[in-house]
């Protein structure tokens, strides 16, 4: 019998400064992420790199810091397609930007 291993992301507090996002008073699991290898937290947005190499983002996107090609906020993680096919080594979330280190 084989057992699968999952590394989930959990969150609580005030996720970011958007009026329709409510404060989370107890830890809740971030939906959509099941094998998190790295996580990076900016003041208003979040980044997650999964074991399979996919790069996920959510939160405020006022300055395009999510890399989704728009400035729409995301309350749930979505994959960033602009880095697919690349091997990400590290991710960093700044105040109004994000950075990824790529292995070439």
ROSE-4610 file (N, C-alpha, C; in Angstrom, 1 decimal, always signed):
// ROSE-4610
residu = [X/X/X/X/X/X/X/X/X/X/X/X/X/X/X/X/X/X/X/X/X/X/X/X/X/X/X/X/X/X/X/X/X/X/X/X/X/X/X/X/X/X/X/X/X/X/X/X/X/X/X/X/X/X/X/X/X/X/X/X/X/X/X/X/X/X/X/X/X/X/X/X/X/X/X/X/X/X/X/X/X/X/X/X/X/X/X/X/X/X/X/X/X/X/X/X/X/X/X/X/X/X/X/X/X/X/X/X/X/X/X/X/X/X/X/X/X/X/X/X/X/X/X/X/X/X/X/X/X/X/X/X/X/X/X/X/X/X/X/X/X/X/X/X/X/X/X/X/X/X/X/X/X/X/X/X/X/X/X/X/X/X/X/X/X/X/X/X/X/X/X/X/X/X/X/X/X/X/X/X/X/X/X/X/X/X/X/X/X/X/X/X/X/X/X/X/X/X/X/X/X/X/X/X/X/X/X/X/X/X/X/X/X/X/X/X/X/X/X/X/X/X/X/X/X/X/X/X/X/X/X/X/X/X/X/X/X/X/X/X/X/X/X/X/X/X/X/X/X/X/X/X/X/X/X/X/X/X/X/X/X/X/X/X/X/X/X/X/X/X/X/X/X/X/X/X/X/X/X/X/X/X/X/X/X/X/X/X/X/X/X/X/X/X/X/X/X/X/X/X/X/X/X/X/X/X/X/X/X/X/X/X]
num = [1/1/1/2/2/2/3/3/3/4/4/4/5/5/5/6/6/6/7/7/7/8/8/8/9/9/9/10/10/10/11/11/11/12/12/12/13/13/13/14/14/14/15/15/15/16/16/16/17/17/17/18/18/18/19/19/19/20/20/20/21/21/21/22/22/22/23/23/23/24/24/24/25/25/25/26/26/26/27/27/27/28/28/28/29/29/29/30/30/30/31/31/31/32/32/32/33/33/33/34/34/34/35/35/35/36/36/36/37/37/37/38/38/38/39/39/39/40/40/40/41/41/41/42/42/42/43/43/43/44/44/44/45/45/45/46/46/46/47/47/47/48/48/48/49/49/49/50/50/50/51/51/51/52/52/52/53/53/53/54/54/54/55/55/55/56/56/56/57/57/57/58/58/58/59/59/59/60/60/60/61/61/61/62/62/62/63/63/63/64/64/64/65/65/65/66/66/66/67/67/67/68/68/68/69/69/69/70/70/70/71/71/71/72/72/72/73/73/73/74/74/74/75/75/75/76/76/76/77/77/77/78/78/78/79/79/79/80/80/80/81/81/81/82/82/82/83/83/83/84/84/84/85/85/85/86/86/86/87/87/87/88/88/88/89/89/89/90/90/90/91/91/91/92/92/92/93/93/93/94/94/94/95/95/95/96/96/96/97/97/97/98/98/98/99/99/99/100/100/100/101/101/101/102/102/102/103/103/103/104/104/104]
x = [+0.8/+0.0/+0.9/+0.7/+1.5/+0.7/+1.4/+0.7/+1.2/+0.3/+0.8/+1.1/+2.0/+2.4/+2.1/+1.5/+1.1/+1.6/+2.1/+2.6/+1.7/+0.7/-0.3/+0.2/-0.4/-0.2/-1.4/-1.2/-2.3/-2.1/-3.2/-3.2/-4.1/-3.9/-4.8/-4.4/-5.3/-5.0/-5.7/-5.2/-5.7/-4.9/-5.4/-4.5/-4.0/-4.8/-4.3/-5.4/-5.1/-6.0/-7.0/-7.9/-9.1/-10.3/-11.3/-12.5/-13.3/-13.3/-14.2/-13.5/-12.3/-11.6/-11.7/-12.3/-12.5/-11.3/-11.1/-10.0/-10.3/-9.2/-9.3/-8.8/-9.7/-9.3/-8.7/-8.9/-8.3/-7.6/-6.6/-5.9/-6.8/-6.7/-7.5/-6.5/-6.8/-5.9/-6.2/-5.1/-5.2/-5.6/-6.7/-7.3/-6.5/-6.3/-5.7/-4.2/-3.6/-2.1/-2.0/-1.3/-1.2/+0.2/+1.2/+2.5/+3.5/+3.4/+4.1/+5.6/+6.5/+7.9/+8.4/+8.0/+8.4/+7.2/+7.2/+6.2/+6.8/+6.4/+6.9/+5.7/+5.8/+4.7/+5.2/+4.5/+4.7/+3.6/+3.7/+2.7/+1.3/+1.0/-0.3/-0.5/+0.5/+0.3/+1.2/+0.9/+1.5/+2.0/+3.0/+3.6/+3.8/+3.6/+3.9/+4.5/+5.5/+6.1/+5.9/+5.2/+4.9/+6.0/+6.0/+7.0/+7.1/+6.0/+6.0/+6.5/+6.9/+7.5/+6.5/+5.2/+4.2/+4.3/+4.1/+4.2/+2.8/+2.3/+1.0/+1.0/+0.0/+0.0/-1.4/-1.5/-2.8/-2.6/-3.7/-3.6/-3.8/-3.3/-3.5/-2.6/-3.1/-2.3/-2.3/-2.4/-2.5/-1.4/-0.2/+0.9/+1.4/+0.5/+0.9/+1.8/+2.0/+2.9/+2.6/+1.4/+1.1/+1.6/+1.9/+2.4/+1.3/+0.1/-1.0/-1.4/-0.6/-0.9/-2.0/-2.5/-3.5/-3.3/-4.2/-4.1/-5.3/-5.9/-7.1/-6.6/-7.1/-6.7/-7.3/-6.6/-7.1/-7.2/-8.4/-8.5/-8.1/-8.0/-7.5/-6.3/-5.4/-4.2/-4.6/-3.8/-3.9/-2.5/-2.3/-0.9/-0.5/+0.8/+1.4/+1.9/+1.4/+1.7/+3.0/+3.4/+4.5/+5.9/+5.9/+7.1/+7.1/+6.0/+5.9/+7.0/+7.6/+8.7/+10.0/+10.1/+11.3/+11.4/+12.7/+12.9/+13.2/+12.2/+12.3/+13.0/+14.0/+14.8/+14.3/+14.0/+13.6/+12.6/+11.8/+10.8/+10.8/+10.6/+10.6/+9.5/+8.7/+7.7/+8.1/+8.2/+8.5/+7.3/+7.4/+6.3/+5.3/+5.8/+4.9/+5.5/+6.3/+6.8/+7.1/+7.4/+7.8/+9.0/+9.9/+11.1/+11.2/+11.6/+11.9/+13.3/+14.0/+15.3/+15.2/+15.7/+15.5/+16.9/+16.7/+17.9/+17.9/+19.1/+19.2/+20.3]
y = [-1.2/+0.0/+1.2/+2.1/+3.4/+4.5/+5.4/+6.6/+7.8/+8.7/+9.9/+11.0/+11.8/+12.9/+14.2/+15.1/+16.4/+17.4/+18.5/+19.7/+20.8/+21.1/+22.1/+23.5/+24.5/+25.9/+26.3/+26.9/+27.4/+28.9/+29.6/+31.0/+31.5/+32.7/+33.3/+34.8/+35.6/+37.0/+37.8/+39.0/+39.8/+39.6/+38.8/+38.4/+39.6/+40.6/+41.7/+42.8/+44.0/+45.1/+45.3/+44.4/+44.5/+44.4/+45.3/+45.4/+44.2/+43.3/+42.2/+40.9/+41.1/+39.9/+40.1/+39.1/+39.1/+38.6/+39.1/+38.6/+37.2/+36.4/+35.0/+34.8/+34.4/+34.4/+33.0/+32.0/+30.7/+30.2/+29.4/+28.9/+28.1/+28.3/+27.6/+27.2/+26.0/+25.5/+26.3/+26.7/+27.4/+26.4/+26.6/+25.6/+25.6/+24.5/+24.4/+24.0/+24.1/+23.8/+22.5/+21.5/+20.3/+19.8/+20.3/+19.8/+21.0/+21.9/+23.1/+22.9/+23.3/+23.2/+24.5/+25.7/+27.0/+27.9/+28.8/+29.8/+31.2/+32.2/+33.6/+34.5/+35.3/+36.2/+37.7/+38.5/+39.9/+40.6/+41.9/+42.6/+42.3/+42.2/+42.0/+40.9/+40.1/+39.0/+37.8/+36.6/+35.4/+34.6/+33.9/+33.1/+31.7/+30.7/+29.3/+28.5/+27.8/+26.9/+25.5/+24.7/+23.3/+22.4/+21.2/+20.2/+19.9/+20.0/+19.7/+20.8/+21.9/+23.1/+24.1/+23.9/+24.9/+26.1/+27.3/+28.5/+29.1/+29.3/+29.7/+31.1/+31.9/+33.3/+33.6/+34.5/+35.0/+36.3/+37.1/+38.3/+39.5/+40.7/+41.9/+41.9/+42.6/+42.6/+44.0/+45.0/+46.4/+46.8/+46.2/+46.6/+45.5/+44.5/+43.3/+42.3/+42.4/+41.6/+40.1/+39.7/+38.3/+37.7/+38.5/+38.0/+37.4/+37.8/+37.2/+37.9/+39.0/+39.8/+40.8/+41.0/+42.0/+42.5/+43.3/+43.9/+43.5/+42.3/+41.9/+41.1/+41.4/+40.6/+39.2/+38.3/+36.9/+36.4/+35.9/+35.5/+34.1/+33.3/+31.9/+31.8/+30.8/+30.6/+30.3/+30.9/+30.5/+30.3/+29.4/+29.2/+30.4/+30.6/+31.6/+30.9/+31.2/+30.5/+31.1/+32.3/+32.9/+32.3/+31.4/+30.8/+29.2/+28.8/+27.3/+26.9/+25.7/+25.2/+25.5/+26.5/+26.8/+26.2/+25.9/+25.3/+26.4/+26.7/+27.7/+27.1/+27.9/+27.4/+28.1/+29.4/+30.2/+31.3/+31.7/+32.8/+33.8/+35.0/+36.1/+37.0/+37.4/+38.4/+39.7/+40.8/+42.1/+42.9/+44.2/+45.0/+45.1/+45.4/+45.5/+44.8/+43.8/+43.0/+41.6/+40.7/+39.3/+39.0/+38.1/+37.7/+36.1/+35.5/+34.1/+33.9/+32.9/+32.5/+31.2/+31.3/+30.2/+29.4/+28.1/+27.2/+27.0/+27.4/+27.2/+26.2]
z = [+0.0/+0.0/+0.0/-1.0/-1.0/-0.5/+0.2/+0.7/+0.0/-0.4/-1.1/+0.0/-0.3/+0.6/+0.0/+0.8/+0.3/+1.3/+0.7/+1.5/+1.2/+2.1/+1.9/+2.4/+1.9/+2.4/+3.2/+4.3/+5.2/+5.4/+5.7/+5.8/+6.9/+7.4/+8.4/+8.5/+9.1/+9.3/+8.2/+7.9/+6.8/+5.6/+4.6/+3.5/+2.6/+2.3/+1.6/+1.7/+1.3/+1.5/+0.4/+0.4/-0.6/+0.2/-0.1/+0.7/+0.8/-0.2/-0.2/+0.4/+0.8/+1.4/+2.9/+3.5/+5.0/+5.7/+6.9/+7.8/+8.2/+8.2/+8.5/+9.9/+10.9/+12.3/+12.7/+11.9/+12.2/+11.0/+11.1/+9.9/+9.0/+7.7/+6.7/+5.6/+5.0/+3.9/+2.6/+1.9/+0.7/-0.4/-1.0/-1.9/-3.2/-3.8/-5.1/-5.1/-3.9/-3.8/-2.9/-3.5/-2.8/-2.6/-3.3/-3.2/-3.2/-2.2/-2.2/-1.8/-2.6/-2.3/-1.7/-2.2/-1.7/-1.7/-0.7/-0.7/-0.4/-1.0/-0.7/-0.5/+0.5/+0.9/+0.8/+0.0/-0.1/+0.8/+0.9/+1.8/+1.4/+0.0/-0.4/-1.5/-1.7/-2.7/-2.2/-2.8/-2.4/-3.6/-3.4/-4.5/-4.0/-4.8/-4.4/-5.5/-5.3/-6.3/-5.8/-6.7/-6.4/-6.8/-6.2/-6.5/-8.0/-8.7/-10.2/-11.0/-10.3/-11.0/-11.4/-11.2/-11.5/-10.5/-11.0/-10.2/-10.0/-8.8/-8.5/-7.8/-8.0/-7.4/-7.0/-6.0/-5.6/-4.7/-4.6/-3.9/-4.7/-4.2/-4.9/-6.2/-7.2/-8.5/-9.1/-8.3/-8.8/-9.7/-9.5/-10.3/-11.2/-11.4/-12.2/-11.6/-10.2/-9.5/-9.6/-10.0/-10.1/-11.4/-12.4/-13.6/-14.5/-14.3/-15.1/-16.4/-16.6/-17.8/-17.7/-16.4/-16.1/-14.8/-14.3/-12.9/-12.0/-12.3/-11.6/-10.3/-9.1/-8.0/-8.1/-7.4/-7.4/-5.9/-5.5/-4.1/-3.9/-5.0/-5.0/-5.9/-5.6/-6.4/-7.9/-8.8/-10.2/-10.7/-11.7/-12.3/-13.1/-13.1/-14.0/-15.2/-16.4/-17.6/-18.3/-18.0/-18.6/-18.3/-17.2/-16.8/-17.0/-17.7/-17.9/-18.8/-18.6/-19.4/-18.8/-17.9/-17.2/-15.9/-15.4/-14.1/-13.1/-12.2/-11.2/-10.0/-9.5/-8.3/-7.1/-7.2/-6.0/-6.5/-5.5/-5.8/-4.7/-5.0/-4.0/-4.3/-3.3/-3.4/-2.7/-3.5/-3.0/-2.6/-2.4/-2.1/-3.2/-4.4/-5.6/-6.8/-6.5/-7.6/-7.2/-8.1/-7.8/-8.7/-8.2/-8.8/-8.7/-9.8/-9.8/-10.3/-9.7/-10.1/-11.0/-12.2/-13.1/-13.3/-13.5/-13.8/-15.3/-15.9/-17.4/-17.7]
